Amino acid sequence: MTATSSPSARIIDGKARAAALVDQVAGAAERLKADTGIVPGLAAVLVGEDPASRIYVKSKGETATRAGLNRSPTPSAPGRASKNCWIWWHV
């Protein structure tokens, strides 16, 4: 790009792109399950009490379900959770 040229803008349909991506992931998940018996999944841990984080994680979980992924329960911990707390959860 030169100093006198400008980049061309392209409007994209984000919702349509997201839906297509969910469909693509669903197809890949179904193939994995058919080929190996493995069902991929999504797991998340909430740290702290931020309502926006809860909404975000809930939304990601709903999208994962639409994509054919297993969804694990979402444990939560206080924002001050220690490293030992996370190690305990991992075990």
Secondary structure by P-SEA (a helix, b strand, c coil): ccccbbbbbbbbcaaaaaaaaaaaaaaaaaaaaaacccccbbbbbbccccaaaaaaaaaaaaaaaaaccccccbbbbcccccaaaaaaaac
